Amino acid sequence: MDFQLKTLTTAQAANEKTDALIVLVGSTVSDPASASKDVLAPLIAAARQAGDLPDKPGKLLALYRPGGIAAPRVVLAAIGDGTPASVRSAVGAAIQSVKAASPKRVALVFAQAADGAAVRAAVLAAADASYVYTTTKSKAKAEPRCITQVTLGLPGSAAVAEAFRMATATVTGIEFAKEWGNRPANFATPTLLATAAQSIGAMPRMKCEVLGPKEVAKLGMGSFAAVAQGSSEPLRFIVLHYQGAPKAQAPVVLVGKGITFDTGGVSIKPAADMDEMKFDMCGAASVLGVFRALAEIKPSINVVGLIPAAENMNDGRALKPGDVVTSMSGQTIEVLNTDAEGRLVLCDALTYAERFSPAAVIDIATLTGACVVALGGVRSGMFSADDALARALEQAGETAQDRCWRLPLDDEYADGLKSNFADVANIGGRAGGAITAAKFLQRFTAKFPWAHLDIAGTAWKSGAAKGSTGRPVGLLLSYLLARAEEAAQTPAASTAPRKAARKTRTAT
């Protein structure tokens, strides 16, 4: 989608040539009729006076060909106090209301001054409400995105130009994540996922390495390899690098679960809704989305992305309940349930992350149904024993309107992971399932600050709105950009010497 930023007052907006004009009206516009003689101002005032435009975010008033306005369709949308959440609600509702007319060009105009956060919310909401997936639809059935251009107008647009740039780059990343999250498993195999990563790796400041089964075996990633052994699709271990800062600066490592389809293995899932297990690689998709956005933003930070990609399938070689596998860390794992495979691929990726002497490691995974039960689809579950990292992620989520909620990591939760036959079991009991999964991963993170994001409830939607949400790309970008800004202010603290990363080979 093409976004444009433009300086527009409501008087100028009335003359804007567009298919639909959406005017965002905040509570600070107390009496627009007295402040201006333009056409829109008295319309807003009259609508408020008549009670047709309540000062509640998301309330709309649609007008068709009002006199003196160039756009054939006008929607007045209340944004209340103008907070990002209010703006996002209003823009989403307004875009949905005009989509039926299939407009190609839409103008979103603030009737009052707006800050960068409000602008960001408007851009993300417009993109989200207009997004359409078409990759696997025939040309005859595909209904492409009708809105191809959005002009964002407000008085004094120069002050929010940087926020606008960041927002449009974030949209690029989110939609990249949505694309790969939405693709069916036969269009998003581990090999194809690696191809997507390589397309990003060809961009400036980027590098991509792809390891195959032989390289993974040589590294001793027995846990990861065991999950993949039941599938005819070969695994891929994807390593992305973004270098925006001096090499001496320790990177942030993002680890994304890349199970491109999850049958549950021998511990097979019920048939109902199993198609949604194509979304089990949304952690990987979010890492790809972040790197795609980094290519646009070019912040001064170093980031590494690790994606263990595999299918969890059944054949005569498939992993069985009771099998014991050896992880890259040397720890042995009793596999009590083959449907708890995400933690088995992530643990080896977390061990691999040690070689980068990272400043922080964040893994992102559609890991547990228990997290969906606990938090639903509103907030992602967040686990960390590092208070500073946890606070930073919480703040990043609030800034991005992509919220998370911190859950505990008390040592007692690990009791259920004890095994008589290995160092650890891959599952505990039903109680506190999201936490015991996080406790399992924590065993492999002693050498760096670590956080785990369980996005099982937030990465996709079911029902009529079925599809990938692109979360938590917004949260992760917000965290990385805040960290880059902090590093720029205190460069000495962020450039401590670290061990050189060992080179890996590209699979053939």
Phi, psi and omega in degrees: 000143180264115176257139177229141178254134186214142174281116181218126166272172178296327178297317179288326181297329180298335181260002182290126179277105184207160181283332178210137179245120177250120181254120181269113188250117179263168180292344180284345175277083188285316181212075185299334182296325181278339183272342184204154178256016180287171185289321184290325185302310179293330175298316179297315181298316181294320179297320178292316182297324180280352181081012181276349178227078179300150182278059181230128184306131178097349177285135187236153170224114183264136180232142179244121179047055175293147183299139175082005181241130185292323182289136179290332181237131180232133175235123172269124184237123180283133177243012175055236183280359176077014176293159179306319180296320179293317179296317181298317178298315183293315182294318178301315179294320182292318178297317178300323183290331182264348184298329182300332180274001179051053178288145175267324181241131179231137174251126175253115187235126174281130179280359180212174179299148179222147179269179183299324181295320179292320178297315179301316181298321180295316180297312182295322180292319179297318179293315183296317183289337183257356184297139177222132175266130183226355193307317185254020174260147178291160180301328182290328184259342183292131174248095185295164178305118183287323180275113183253344180219131176236122175260121179261117182242143176195157176295133177066056185291337183301328183292340183244015184300317181292319177298322178296317179297316178297320182294316181292326176293321177297319176301317178303316180292316180298318183287333172294317178295318178299316181304309183284331175292325183279338182297138175295162189298330179283351174251007181213053177290167175306322179293318179291326176297320177295324177297320177298318179296321180294329177294325175287321181298340179279354181277162181304142178069006182251157173210143180227134174237142179232123180255140178256189184304319182295316180293321179295320177295319180296328178285347181083024179278066184293330181289312177299312182298325181296322179296321185280347192290346179270003183246147175282346176278122181291145177292160172221136174249112188259131179236114178253142177233132168241122179246102177249357182228170177305150183301333181292341181284124180297136183276161164269132180253127176252128182243117184247125177296125185240050175280101189288339164203139185235103174281345190096349182071213179300325174278064195294148180281160172297151183294324182300127177067012179296337178302333181289352178285359167293339179278002184286001175251019182292336173297315176297317180299323180292325176294317177300317179298319178299314181293325177296321178289323178300326178297332178275318187281320181058053179285161180273078180202153175255133182224138174242136176244130179240126181230105170278110186248130181196163169261148174253094188235178181242129162206193184294345180258002187297149175303139183244150173301133183100342177296150175244127179242157180249123182281169178300330180286349185096346178289138177266147186230125173274121182270099180275338180214119183285351176276357173260054187274336183301317181292334180287326177278326182291324185297322178289324177294323178295320177295319178300327182297338182302327186295345180266003184042058192289153173287328177196153176233131178234121174259147185230123188206141167280081197264315189221139170296334180298326179290326176296317178297320184288316191238354181064212182256014185270309182238144172282148175282137181231133181230133175196141173269356181260108186298321181295317179294318179298316179297320181296320179290322177298315180294320178298320178296321178293317180298320184273356188056037180226073198280154173231169180223127183282131177246159189285162176226039180302142183301331182298334180293342181277352184301325182288352181266006180290146182226145175276349190237357180206177180294328183202151173266158183271355173219157170251208176279184180291324185295131177062038187300323179293326182284319179295327175296317178295323178295324176299311181296325183301333180299340186252019188233021187294340189261009180199157172296135189220145172220149180238128176250115176267109186252022182301329181267345188246347187284335178209164177246150177256183175074210183298331181265021185309129178159165179290144178264344185079003178279149004255048179304316181299315179299312184295319178296318178300318178296313182294320180292322176295321179292321178296319179295319178295319180295325179294330180278334180228067187299326183297326183284342186254002183240033178296143180301147178217165180292145178290141179289139176285142181281148176235162185260154177275132180291148177245000000 
